[in-house]
């Protein structure tokens, strides 16, 4: 009952996080990677130690290649992302990667994405998020169809979507800041992270909602607030333990995993933590508020 009694504080904290994240999205914006704007990515393997990130970036500007994104894979390997390249640009790229011949290297891989493909990826990514959200609304409404008192079943679905928006906006806001501060770019892995967050978050929420539904059927109390509080107490440890094990794996992946998955793991980790918080401290308190507003 502690959570329900102090629901206003938990909801206010969530509102502040959402506002801060939304401000980050407006001010910094998401930085699209080559998956969404087109460009080229090359992995360079060096004979000795690789040049520093600043050396490669400065060389790119000196030779007219423009701004590049450089990621350190290991001591002898760099991943460099650039704008769309012409055939003549490949020679400039080679000069950039070798820093005017000072660092001999071999090209381990090279890939390019054209504007038409990137536009198609953008459309499909947005469509995927929308369709998943709609499917979740329909599923929850049908799953809780038998629970019409004291809160209508469609409100369970509506509250679930509110919490999902909460769980998506906060990681997206963080990613916008990471793009501004560290050059993190939005790619297909970012979309995968968001879709995974949607699935994990709604799973936690459904477990708690299902416990509330079962306790309503058992009529453990005539006071809805007490039913929700008891249901949370019964589900709290399970939700925390499940999320904690996942969070530990993602933390290890962030610190010790390969460079290309660094921001993916951090985004997913943030979403898991925020999703667990919203399932316990946002979704259920909103149900209680919905029941109170319904009485008025």
WOLINRA-V365359 format. One record per residue. N is the residue number from 0. RES is the residue in three letters. PHI is phi in whole degrees, 0 to 359 (NA if undefined). PSI is psi in whole degrees, -180 to 180 (NA if undefined). OMEGA is omega in whole degrees, 0 to 359 (* if undefined). Layout:
n: {N,N}
res: {RES,RES}
phi: {PHI,PHI}
psi: {PSI,PSI}
omega: {OMEGA,OMEGA}
This chain:
n: {0,1,2,3,4,5,6,7,8,9,10,11,12,13,14,15,16,17,18,19,20,21,22,23,24,25,26,27,28,29,30,31,32,33,34,35,36,37,38,39,40,41,42,43,44,45,46,47,48,49,50,51,52,53,54,55,56,57,58,59,60,61,62,63,64,65,66,67,68,69,70,71,72,73,74,75,76,77,78,79,80,81,82,83,84,85,86,87,88,89,90,91,92,93,94,95,96,97,98,99,100,101,102,103,104,105,106,107,108,109,110,111,112,113,114,115,116,117,118,119,120,121,122,123,124,125,126,127,128,129,130,131,132,133,134,135,136,137,138,139,140,141,142,143,144,145,146,147,148,149,150,151,152,153,154,155,156,157,158,159,160,161,162,163,164,165,166,167,168,169,170,171,172,173,174,175,176,177,178,179,180,181,182,183,184,185,186,187,188,189,190,191,192,193,194,195,196,197,198,199,200,201,202,203,204,205,206,207,208,209,210,211,212,213,214,215,216,217,218,219,220,221,222,223,224,225,226,227,228,229,230,231,232,233,234,235,236,237,238,239,240,241,242,243,244,245,246,247,248,249,250,251,252,253,254,255,256,257,258,259,260,261,262,263,264,265,266,267,268,269,270,271,272,273,274,275,276,277,278,279,280,281,282,283,284,285,286,287,288,289,290,291,292,293,294,295}
res: {UNK,UNK,UNK,UNK,UNK,UNK,UNK,UNK,UNK,UNK,UNK,UNK,UNK,UNK,UNK,UNK,UNK,UNK,UNK,UNK,UNK,UNK,UNK,UNK,UNK,UNK,UNK,UNK,UNK,UNK,UNK,UNK,UNK,UNK,UNK,UNK,UNK,UNK,UNK,UNK,UNK,UNK,UNK,UNK,UNK,UNK,UNK,UNK,UNK,UNK,UNK,UNK,UNK,UNK,UNK,UNK,UNK,UNK,UNK,UNK,UNK,UNK,UNK,UNK,UNK,UNK,UNK,UNK,UNK,UNK,UNK,UNK,UNK,UNK,UNK,UNK,UNK,UNK,UNK,UNK,UNK,UNK,UNK,UNK,UNK,UNK,UNK,UNK,UNK,UNK,UNK,UNK,UNK,UNK,UNK,UNK,UNK,UNK,UNK,UNK,UNK,UNK,UNK,UNK,UNK,UNK,UNK,UNK,UNK,UNK,UNK,UNK,UNK,UNK,UNK,UNK,UNK,UNK,UNK,UNK,UNK,UNK,UNK,UNK,UNK,UNK,UNK,UNK,UNK,UNK,UNK,UNK,UNK,UNK,UNK,UNK,UNK,UNK,UNK,UNK,UNK,UNK,UNK,UNK,UNK,UNK,UNK,UNK,UNK,UNK,UNK,UNK,UNK,UNK,UNK,UNK,UNK,UNK,UNK,UNK,UNK,UNK,UNK,UNK,UNK,UNK,UNK,UNK,UNK,UNK,UNK,UNK,UNK,UNK,UNK,UNK,UNK,UNK,UNK,UNK,UNK,UNK,UNK,UNK,UNK,UNK,UNK,UNK,UNK,UNK,UNK,UNK,UNK,UNK,UNK,UNK,UNK,UNK,UNK,UNK,UNK,UNK,UNK,UNK,UNK,UNK,UNK,UNK,UNK,UNK,UNK,UNK,UNK,UNK,UNK,UNK,UNK,UNK,UNK,UNK,UNK,UNK,UNK,UNK,UNK,UNK,UNK,UNK,UNK,UNK,UNK,UNK,UNK,UNK,UNK,UNK,UNK,UNK,UNK,UNK,UNK,UNK,UNK,UNK,UNK,UNK,UNK,UNK,UNK,UNK,UNK,UNK,UNK,UNK,UNK,UNK,UNK,UNK,UNK,UNK,UNK,UNK,UNK,UNK,UNK,UNK,UNK,UNK,UNK,UNK,UNK,UNK,UNK,UNK,UNK,UNK,UNK,UNK,UNK,UNK,UNK,UNK,UNK,UNK,UNK,UNK,UNK,UNK,UNK,UNK,UNK,UNK,UNK,UNK,UNK,UNK}
phi: {NA,304,295,292,294,251,300,297,293,293,292,294,298,296,298,296,297,295,297,296,292,296,298,298,295,288,285,266,71,275,268,291,271,293,299,248,238,86,154,225,225,230,254,251,253,263,291,247,287,283,292,286,300,295,297,293,296,295,295,299,291,295,265,87,283,89,284,232,254,243,240,272,276,202,298,240,214,234,246,240,248,226,292,299,253,268,299,292,289,297,292,293,298,298,293,293,295,272,51,59,85,284,231,299,210,237,278,282,202,214,216,224,234,279,301,293,292,296,294,295,297,299,298,292,294,297,298,297,296,295,295,297,297,296,298,294,301,296,299,293,300,288,296,252,300,286,263,247,227,276,240,298,298,293,287,299,295,296,295,298,292,300,291,293,299,302,285,269,295,295,297,294,297,298,294,298,293,297,295,290,274,234,79,295,250,282,227,295,296,297,295,300,299,296,295,294,300,302,293,293,296,292,297,298,296,295,301,290,299,294,295,298,299,296,288,293,294,283,55,290,199,272,262,300,300,289,297,295,299,295,297,296,299,286,255,302,297,299,295,295,296,298,290,295,296,294,297,296,295,292,296,297,295,294,277,241,279,293,302,299,259,300,287,300,294,292,298,294,298,300,297,296,295,294,296,295,299,292,297,268,259,241,299,294,302,294,298,296,295,298,294,291,294,294,286,285}
psi: {-16,-43,-45,-40,-30,28,-34,-39,-44,-40,-38,-40,-43,-41,-40,-42,-42,-44,-42,-40,-41,-41,-40,-41,-39,-44,-49,-36,160,135,107,138,-172,-22,-30,-15,-7,153,-163,150,133,140,120,127,122,151,-42,-141,148,155,164,163,-43,-37,-44,-43,-43,-40,-38,-40,-38,-36,2,15,-21,-160,134,156,125,128,136,116,-48,-168,-25,18,135,148,120,129,135,177,175,132,144,175,-40,-26,-22,-36,-37,-39,-42,-40,-35,-48,-34,-4,62,38,0,-21,94,140,168,144,110,-38,153,133,150,147,126,166,-38,-40,-42,-36,-40,-41,-41,-47,-46,-35,-45,-43,-40,-44,-42,-46,-40,-43,-44,-41,-38,-43,-48,-45,-48,-40,-43,-40,-32,23,-36,-15,97,-8,140,-3,129,148,-35,-22,-29,-44,-42,-45,-36,-41,-38,-44,-34,-41,-42,-44,-22,-42,-41,-49,-36,-41,-41,-42,-35,-42,-40,-35,-40,-44,-35,3,19,130,147,122,-171,-29,-34,-42,-42,-41,-44,-43,-37,-41,-42,-46,-46,-42,-47,-29,-46,-44,-42,-38,-45,-43,-40,-37,-40,-43,-45,-40,-29,-40,-36,-13,52,-18,153,-9,117,-39,-38,-37,-45,-43,-44,-41,-40,-42,-37,-25,-13,-53,-41,-45,-44,-46,-42,-46,-34,-42,-41,-42,-37,-41,-44,-35,-43,-40,-37,-44,-32,-4,176,154,-42,-23,6,-54,-31,-48,-37,-41,-46,-40,-46,-44,-38,-46,-48,-39,-40,-43,-46,-35,-37,-47,-6,-55,-51,-46,-35,-34,-43,-43,-39,-40,-40,-41,-31,-30,-24,NA}
omega: {180,182,182,180,181,186,182,180,180,179,179,178,178,179,178,179,180,179,179,180,179,178,178,179,181,185,186,183,177,183,184,176,184,178,186,179,182,180,182,176,181,174,182,178,187,180,177,177,179,176,178,179,181,179,180,180,179,179,179,178,182,183,176,178,179,182,177,175,183,177,180,178,171,185,185,184,177,172,185,178,183,172,176,186,170,179,180,180,182,178,178,178,180,179,179,183,180,184,179,175,183,183,179,183,171,181,183,177,178,177,180,178,181,181,182,179,180,178,179,178,179,180,182,179,178,180,180,179,180,182,178,180,179,179,180,178,182,182,183,179,180,182,182,182,182,180,180,180,356,179,181,185,182,178,174,179,180,180,178,179,177,180,178,176,176,184,180,184,183,175,179,177,177,181,177,178,178,177,179,186,187,177,178,183,178,178,182,177,177,178,177,179,180,180,177,178,178,182,182,182,182,177,178,182,181,179,180,178,180,176,177,180,181,180,174,178,180,180,181,177,177,179,184,180,179,178,179,180,178,180,177,179,181,185,190,185,181,181,181,182,180,181,182,180,178,181,179,179,181,177,178,179,180,185,187,182,180,184,183,181,185,183,176,182,179,177,180,178,178,180,179,180,181,180,177,179,184,179,184,191,181,186,182,175,177,175,180,178,178,179,180,178,181,181,186,*}
